[in-house]
Amino acid sequence: MGLCLQELSSKASRTAGHALLVNAATLISGFAVLAFSRFLTVSVFGLLAIFTMAISSMSTLVIIPAILSSS
């Protein structure tokens, strides 16, 4: 079963990538509740957590395949 790196990367993004996006959407929606808090500290924490989850999931889907395909 000799699959090339491009095929393996595509298969990984279809399987693990889908799970990663579902997980990120769940966490983002959970932290979004905190963004509506009246307490400024809790609200800012919610916004920062949303930003962190979005950036980390997108970079996982983009940067790791790029690194693997360059080597």
C-alpha positions as CSV (number, residue, x, y, z in Angstrom):
1,M,0.0,0.0,0.0
2,G,2.3,2.7,-1.3
3,L,0.5,6.0,-0.9
4,C,2.3,9.2,-1.6
5,L,2.5,12.1,0.9
6,Q,-0.1,14.1,-1.0
7,E,-2.7,11.2,-0.8
8,L,-1.9,10.7,2.9
9,S,-2.3,14.4,3.7
10,S,-5.6,14.5,1.8
11,K,-6.9,11.4,3.6
12,A,-5.8,12.8,7.0
13,S,-7.5,16.1,6.4
14,R,-10.8,14.3,5.4
15,T,-10.8,12.1,8.5
16,A,-8.9,13.8,11.4
17,G,-9.6,17.3,9.9
18,H,-13.3,16.8,10.2
19,A,-13.0,15.7,13.8
20,L,-10.7,18.7,14.5
21,L,-13.2,21.2,13.0
22,V,-16.1,19.7,15.0
23,N,-14.1,19.9,18.2
24,A,-13.1,23.5,17.4
25,A,-16.7,24.5,16.7
26,T,-17.8,22.9,19.9
27,L,-15.2,24.7,22.0
28,I,-15.7,28.0,20.3
29,S,-19.4,27.9,20.9
30,G,-18.8,26.9,24.5
31,F,-16.5,29.8,25.1
32,A,-18.7,32.2,23.2
33,V,-21.1,32.0,26.1
34,L,-18.5,33.6,28.3
35,A,-18.1,36.5,25.9
36,F,-21.6,37.7,26.9
37,S,-20.8,38.0,30.6
38,R,-21.3,41.3,32.4
39,F,-17.9,40.8,34.1
40,L,-15.2,42.3,31.9
41,T,-12.6,39.8,32.9
42,V,-14.8,36.8,32.1
43,S,-15.9,38.4,28.8
44,V,-12.3,39.1,27.7
45,F,-11.3,35.6,28.7
46,G,-14.1,34.2,26.5
47,L,-13.0,36.3,23.5
48,L,-9.4,35.3,23.9
49,A,-10.3,31.6,24.2
50,I,-12.4,31.9,21.0
51,F,-9.6,33.6,19.2
52,T,-7.1,30.9,20.4
53,M,-9.3,28.0,19.4
54,A,-9.9,29.4,15.9
55,I,-6.3,30.2,15.2
56,S,-5.0,26.9,16.6
57,S,-7.4,24.8,14.6
58,M,-6.9,26.7,11.4
59,S,-3.1,26.6,11.8
60,T,-3.3,22.8,12.5
61,L,-5.2,22.3,9.2
62,V,-2.9,24.5,7.2
63,I,0.6,24.6,8.6
64,I,1.1,20.9,9.5
65,P,0.3,19.6,5.9
66,A,2.5,22.4,4.5
67,I,5.4,21.3,6.7
68,L,4.9,17.7,5.8
69,S,4.7,18.4,2.0
70,S,7.9,20.5,2.1
71,S,10.1,17.8,3.5
